[in-house]
Amino acid sequence: MLVTAISKSAVPAAIPIRPTHVEQRPYAEPEAATRKLIELPASILPVHIERINPPFLFQLKASGPEFGAGIKYAIEKG
């Protein structure tokens, strides 16, 4: 069996991988989520968490963790 050495120049360079475009989520910051969660009840009276959750998640396209962080932040800040 004949084994030949391959020089480094014969091996193609790795193709650089470009990062894919990651869209910034508008409610990733708890402060932003809290602001929006405070605005939503103005249109929903009486205020119940069950009535705020669907518009925040489905109309605003926020995530469950963003909702939770916003609620937690709102409670902490009073």
ABEGO torsion letter per residue (X at the ends): XBBBBBBAAABBBBBBBBBBBBBBBAAABAAAAAAAAAAAAAABOBBBAAAAAAAAAAAAGBBAAAAAAAAAAAAAAX
